[in-house]
């Protein structure tokens, strides 16, 4: 896919809104370009469960009329965005990637999406997800596979794969995703965009049957850190719709300092137990070296962790799925993803005592991180141990061990859903030897979302400057 990057849609979200408010271009023209790209992204990569052509253009016309009439406008006025098919939006078919959802059309919109709309952004489509957002590969029995825009023979990642593709192909400056084990960060890494798991409760999580779940986050997939900040500015903040939502205000101005000089970072290539592809390790080390050249202190650390973090997160995940969606299993078993059926079976079999004991592992992990944060501003590691795998592979292909007993895993994200108060962001740092994107994961102190975004901004700026110097030579 090729596209003209001189169009208003290619501006940062805040600049799109400023241009629409100032009458330099129209919301309708921006939306028409977004919809044109969406259809192309659908044809090539299968990124959308639904494109809201009529509704989005009608909202864009209303946005232009508001400008002409001098009515109040939000800071994201006229900006197109996409939301995941997991997230209910009024009047739109919302399937969760599953035949078991039937053709349900919700009458209410999730708070996260409502807040974006209240800021003036316009929902242009719903993006694909694996069934119940359970997988690192966006494939569902209902919609099939979503492919990677860098190489259509590779996966987009999951579970917010459609949202990542929508951003990577320029359809929208940001899209909504959800992250329970890396579902924002994994596709961000594989598709070469920014993906943030905010600290738990920073954006109210209102779409699950329980408001007491403690691994689940809404988060942005975005073209740039600026666009991720704009998303968070619109969606963050407490609400009684989610008892776990934080009584904190998000301060976007605190993300503006991207200066890395003097900051201290712990670097772990493998988190103690992953078999990381050499091409991924090389890309991460190049980024760390560039940060050190910019004046940061980057020190490699040895973490005492084992694959038990991944294995026990998986046990939580199985119980999550069986508890929230297991009532659909008897009626729809034959039309479900077989991996989903096995996850639910395992969840039903889990006993309560061993499930509760997982908290002891989480406690030990947190104490390790708390000690680390006494010395360092953030932990750096790969977002994923591999670049985007072939589209036909499955999560089950990434549970083995190599000859040294290291986990042949796909993502390096789910451990940090066990410490959900710590924000974690994936920032694209260039390509590996195979030409596919690599993401650097930055994990920060609890509730310090602004600080993590500031570091991400510094990395983004540093690598952009480095690319510019290389082109100049």
C-alpha positions in Angstrom: 0.0 0.0 0.0 1.2 3.5 -0.9 -0.4 6.7 0.2 0.1 10.4 0.0 1.6 11.5 3.3 1.1 15.2 2.5 -2.6 15.1 3.5 -4.2 16.5 6.7 -4.9 13.0 7.9 -1.2 12.5 8.3 -0.8 15.3 10.8 -0.7 14.6 14.5 -4.1 14.3 16.1 -3.9 17.7 17.8 -3.0 19.4 14.5 -5.8 17.7 12.6 -8.2 19.1 15.2 -6.6 22.5 15.1 -6.9 22.6 11.3 -10.6 21.6 11.4 -11.4 24.2 14.1 -9.5 26.9 12.2 -11.2 26.1 8.9 -8.0 25.2 7.1 -9.6 21.9 6.0 -12.8 20.1 6.7 -13.6 17.2 8.9 -15.5 15.7 5.9 -12.3 15.7 3.8 -10.3 14.2 6.6 -12.9 11.5 7.1 -13.2 10.7 3.4 -9.5 10.1 3.3 -9.6 7.9 6.4 -12.4 5.8 5.0 -10.6 5.4 1.6 -7.5 4.1 3.5 -9.7 1.9 5.7 -11.2 0.1 2.6 -7.6 -0.4 1.3 -6.4 -1.7 4.6 -9.4 -4.0 4.7 -8.7 -5.3 1.2 -5.0 -5.9 1.9 -4.9 -6.8 5.6 -8.4 -7.5 6.9 -8.1 -4.9 9.7 -11.8 -4.1 10.2 -14.9 -5.9 11.5 -17.0 -2.8 10.5 -16.4 0.4 8.7 -18.9 3.1 9.8 -19.0 4.9 6.4 -22.4 6.7 6.8 -22.2 7.3 10.5 -18.7 8.7 10.4 -19.4 11.0 7.4 -22.5 12.3 9.2 -20.5 13.0 12.3 -17.8 14.8 10.2 -20.5 17.0 8.6 -21.8 17.9 12.1 -18.2 18.7 13.1 -17.9 21.1 10.2 -21.3 22.7 10.9 -20.2 23.2 14.5 -17.2 25.2 13.3 -19.3 27.3 10.9 -21.8 28.0 13.6 -19.2 28.9 16.2 -20.3 26.2 18.7 -17.9 24.9 21.3 -15.5 22.2 20.1 -13.3 19.6 21.8 -9.5 19.4 21.5 -9.8 16.4 19.2 -12.5 18.0 17.0 -12.9 16.1 13.7 -10.1 13.5 14.4 -10.9 10.0 13.1 -10.2 7.0 15.4 -11.0 3.3 15.4 -12.1 1.1 18.3 -11.7 -2.6 18.8 -14.6 -5.1 18.2 -14.3 -6.1 21.8 -15.5 -2.6 22.9 -19.3 -1.9 22.7 -20.4 1.1 20.7 -24.0 2.1 20.4 -25.6 1.1 17.1 -22.7 -1.0 15.8 -22.5 -4.7 15.5 -20.1 -5.8 18.3 -19.0 -9.4 18.1 -15.9 -9.9 20.2 -14.6 -11.9 17.2 -17.0 -14.7 18.1 -20.0 -16.4 16.5 -21.3 -16.8 20.0 -22.1 -13.1 20.1 -24.7 -13.4 17.4 -25.6 -10.1 15.8 -25.8 -8.0 18.9 -25.9 -4.3 18.5 -25.3 -2.5 21.8 -27.4 0.5 22.9 -24.6 2.0 25.0 -21.1 3.0 24.2 -18.1 2.2 26.5 -16.8 5.1 28.6 -13.4 5.1 26.9 -15.0 5.7 23.5 -17.5 8.2 24.8 -14.7 10.3 26.2 -12.9 10.4 22.9 -16.2 11.4 21.2 -16.8 14.1 23.9 -13.4 15.5 23.0 -14.6 15.7 19.4 -13.0 12.6 17.8 -15.1 10.6 15.4 -15.4 6.8 15.4 -14.8 5.6 11.9 -14.7 1.8 12.4 -14.4 -1.3 14.6 -11.2 -3.3 14.3 -10.6 -7.0 14.3 -9.8 -9.1 17.4 -9.3 -12.8 18.0 -12.1 -14.4 19.8 -12.7 -12.7 23.2 -9.3 -11.0 22.6 -7.6 -14.2 23.8 -4.6 -14.4 21.5 -1.3 -12.8 20.4 -2.4 -13.5 16.8 -5.4 -11.7 15.4 -7.4 -14.5 13.9 -11.0 -15.4 14.7 -13.4 -18.0 13.4 -15.7 -15.1 12.5 -13.4 -12.8 10.6 -10.2 -14.8 9.8 -6.7 -13.5 9.9 -5.5 -9.9 10.2 -2.2 -9.5 8.3 0.8 -7.3 8.9 1.2 -4.2 6.7 5.0 -4.8 6.6 4.6 -8.3 5.2 1.1 -9.7 4.6 2.5 -13.3 5.2 3.1 -12.3 8.8 0.7 -11.7 11.7 -0.3 -8.3 12.9 -0.1 -9.5 16.4 -2.9 -9.6 18.9 -5.2 -9.1 20.3 -5.6 -5.5 19.2 -4.2 -6.4 15.7 -6.8 -4.6 13.7 -6.2 -1.4 15.6 -2.4 -1.6 15.1 -2.9 -2.1 11.3 -5.4 0.9 11.2 -2.7 3.1 12.7 0.3 1.6 10.8 -1.5 2.2 7.4 -2.4 5.8 8.2 -6.2 5.2 8.5 -6.2 6.9 11.9 -3.6 8.7 14.2 -4.7 6.5 17.1 -7.0 3.6 17.8 -8.4 2.1 21.0 -7.0 -1.3 22.2 -7.2 -3.4 25.3 -4.3 -5.0 27.1 -4.7 -8.0 29.5 -1.3 -9.6 28.6 0.2 -7.4 26.0 -2.7 -7.0 23.5 -1.8 -3.4 22.9 2.0 -3.7 23.0 2.4 -6.9 21.0 0.7 -5.6 17.8 2.3 -2.3 18.3 5.7 -3.9 18.2 4.9 -6.2 15.2 3.4 -3.3 13.2 5.9 -0.6 14.1 3.7 1.8 16.1 3.4 3.1 19.6 1.4 1.0 22.1 0.8 1.9 25.8 -0.5 -0.2 28.7 -1.3 2.6 31.1 -1.2 2.0 34.8 -4.2 0.1 36.2 -7.3 2.3 36.5 -5.8 5.3 34.6 -8.5 4.7 32.0 -11.6 3.3 33.5 -12.1 -0.3 32.4 -15.9 -0.7 32.0 -16.5 -3.5 29.4 -15.9 -6.6 31.4 -18.5 -8.4 33.5 -16.4 -7.6 36.6 -15.0 -4.2 37.6 -12.6 -6.0 40.0 -10.4 -7.5 37.4 -6.8 -6.4 37.9 -4.9 -7.3 34.7 -7.1 -5.4 32.2 -6.3 -2.0 30.6 -7.5 0.2 27.8 -4.7 1.8 25.9 -3.8 3.6 22.7 -2.1 2.3 19.6 -0.7 5.5 18.0 1.5 6.7 15.2 3.6 8.8 17.7 4.0 9.4 21.4 2.2 12.7 20.9 -0.9 10.9 19.6 -0.8 8.4 22.5 -0.7 11.4 24.9 -3.7 12.9 23.1 -5.6 9.6 23.5 -4.8 9.5 27.2 -5.6 13.1 27.7 -9.1 12.4 26.4 -9.8 9.1 28.2 -8.0 9.1 31.5 -9.6 10.1 34.8 -11.7 8.6 37.5 -15.3 7.4 37.0 -17.7 5.6 39.3 -18.3 3.2 36.3 -15.1 1.6 37.4 -14.4 1.3 41.1 -10.7 0.6 40.4 -10.3 3.9 38.4 -7.6 6.1 39.7 -8.5 9.4 41.4 -5.7 11.1 39.4 -5.7 13.7 36.7 -3.5 13.0 33.7 -1.1 15.9 33.1 0.0 15.9 29.4 2.5 18.8 29.9 4.5 16.4 32.1 5.2 14.2 29.1 6.9 16.9 27.1 10.3 16.6 28.6 12.0 14.0 26.4 15.5 14.7 27.7 17.2 11.4 28.4 20.4 12.9 29.9 21.0 11.9 33.5 18.2 9.4 33.6 19.0 5.9 34.7 17.7 2.8 33.0 18.0 -0.9 33.8 18.3 -3.1 30.7 17.3 -6.7 30.6 17.4 -8.4 27.2 15.8 -11.7 28.4 14.0 -10.9 31.7 16.0 -13.8 33.0 14.4 -16.6 31.0 13.4 -15.7 27.4 15.2 -17.0 24.3 15.3 -13.7 22.4 16.0 -13.8 18.6 19.6 -12.4 18.0 18.2 -9.9 15.5 15.8 -8.5 18.1 18.6 -8.4 20.7 20.8 -6.5 18.3 18.1 -3.9 17.6 17.5 -3.4 21.4 21.2 -3.0 22.1 21.5 -0.4 19.3 18.7 1.6 20.9 20.2 1.3 24.3 23.6 2.4 23.0 21.9 5.5 21.3 20.3 6.3 24.7 23.6 6.1 26.4 25.2 8.4 23.8 22.5 10.9 24.5 23.6 11.0 28.1 21.4 8.4 29.8 22.9 5.8 32.1 21.9 2.3 30.8 23.1 -0.6 32.9 22.4 -4.3 32.2 20.8 -6.1 35.1 20.2 -9.7 35.9 16.7 -10.5 37.0 15.9 -13.6 39.1 12.7 -14.4 37.2 11.7 -17.7 35.6 9.1 -18.8 33.1 6.7 -19.3 36.1 5.7 -15.6 35.5 4.3 -16.6 32.0 2.9 -19.9 33.1 1.0 -18.4 36.1 -0.2 -15.4 34.0 -1.6 -18.1 31.6 -3.4 -19.7 34.5 -5.0 -16.3 35.4 -5.9 -15.9 31.7 -7.6 -19.3 31.5 -9.7 -18.5 34.6 -10.5 -15.1 33.2 -11.9 -16.6 30.0 -13.8 -19.5 31.7 -15.4 -17.1 34.2 -16.4 -14.3 31.8 -17.3 -16.2 28.6 -17.5 -19.9 29.6 -21.3 -19.8 29.7 -21.2 -19.7 25.9 -19.1 -22.9 25.6 -21.8 -25.6 25.5 -23.9 -23.9 22.8 -21.0 -22.7 20.6 -18.1 -25.1 21.2 -18.1 -26.3 17.5 -17.9 -22.7 16.2 -15.2 -21.5 18.7 -11.5 -21.3 18.2 -10.2 -24.7 19.4 -7.5 -22.8 21.4 -10.3 -20.9 23.2 -12.1 -24.1 24.1 -8.9 -25.5 25.6 -8.3 -22.3 27.6 -11.8 -22.5 29.0 -11.4 -26.2 29.9 -8.2 -25.4 31.8 -9.9 -22.4 33.5 -12.8 -24.5 34.8 -10.3 -27.1 36.2 -8.3 -24.6 38.2 -8.7 -24.9 42.0 -9.2 -21.7 44.1 -6.2 -22.3 46.4 -3.6 -22.6 43.7 -5.2 -19.6 41.9 -4.8 -17.5 45.0 -1.2 -18.6 45.5 -0.3 -16.9 42.2 -0.4 -13.7 44.2 2.7 -14.9 46.0 4.6 -15.0 42.8 3.3 -11.5 41.8 4.4 -10.2 45.2 7.9 -11.5 44.7 8.0 -10.0 41.2 6.8 -6.6 42.5 9.4 -6.6 45.3 12.1 -7.2 42.7 10.8 -4.3 40.7 10.5 -2.0 43.7 14.1 -2.6 44.5 15.0 -1.9 40.9 13.1 1.4 40.9 15.1 2.6 43.9 18.0 3.0 41.5 16.5 3.3 38.0 13.9 5.4 36.3 12.6 2.6 34.2 13.3 -1.0 33.0 14.1 -1.5 29.3 13.5 -4.8 27.5 12.2 -6.1 24.2 8.5 -5.9 23.7 8.6 -9.2 21.9 11.3 -11.9 21.7 10.7 -12.3 18.0 9.6 -10.2 15.0 6.1 -10.9 13.6 5.7 -14.6 13.0 4.0 -16.2 10.0 0.3 -15.7 10.0 -0.5 -19.4 10.2 1.4 -19.9 13.5 -0.4 -20.0 16.9 0.2 -19.1 20.5 0.8 -22.8 21.2 3.9 -22.7 19.1 5.5 -20.4 21.7 5.4 -22.5 24.9 8.5 -24.6 24.3 12.1 -24.3 25.6 15.4 -24.3 23.8 18.4 -26.5 24.6 19.4 -24.1 27.4 16.0 -24.3 29.1 15.0 -20.8 28.0 11.4 -20.1 27.0 10.8 -19.9 23.3 8.2 -17.2 23.8 6.6 -14.7 21.6 5.8 -11.7 23.8 7.7 -10.3 26.8 4.6 -8.3 27.9 2.4 -10.5 30.0 4.7 -10.4 33.1 3.9 -6.7 33.4 0.2 -7.4 33.6 1.1 -9.1 36.9 2.3 -5.7 38.2 -0.5 -3.8 36.5 0.1 -0.5 38.4 3.3 -0.1 36.4 2.8 1.5 33.0 4.5 -0.1 30.0 4.9 1.2 26.5 6.2 -0.2 23.3 8.1 2.2 21.1 9.3 1.3 17.6 13.1 1.4 17.3 13.6 0.4 13.7 13.8 -2.9 11.8 15.5 -6.2 12.5 17.6 -8.0 9.9 14.5 -9.5 8.4 13.1 -6.0 7.7 10.3 -6.3 10.3 9.8 -3.8 13.1 11.1 -4.2 16.6 9.6 -2.5 19.7 11.5 -1.4 22.8 9.4 -1.9 26.0 9.8 0.7 28.7 8.3 -0.2 32.1 8.0 2.6 34.7 7.3 3.2 38.3 3.7 2.6 39.4 1.2 5.2 38.2 4.0 7.2 36.6 2.4 7.2 33.1 3.6 10.7 32.3 7.2 9.8 33.1 7.1 6.7 30.9 5.6 8.7 28.0 8.3 11.3 28.5 11.0 8.6 28.2 9.2 7.2 25.1 9.2 10.7 23.6 12.9 11.0 24.2 13.6 7.6 22.5 11.3 8.5 19.6 13.0 11.9 19.1 16.5 10.3 19.5 15.9 7.7 16.9 14.2 10.1 14.5 17.2 12.4 14.7 19.5 9.5 14.2 17.6 8.4 11.1 17.7 12.0 9.8 21.5 12.1 10.2 21.8 8.8 8.4 19.7 10.1 5.5 21.8 13.3 5.3 25.0 11.2 5.0 
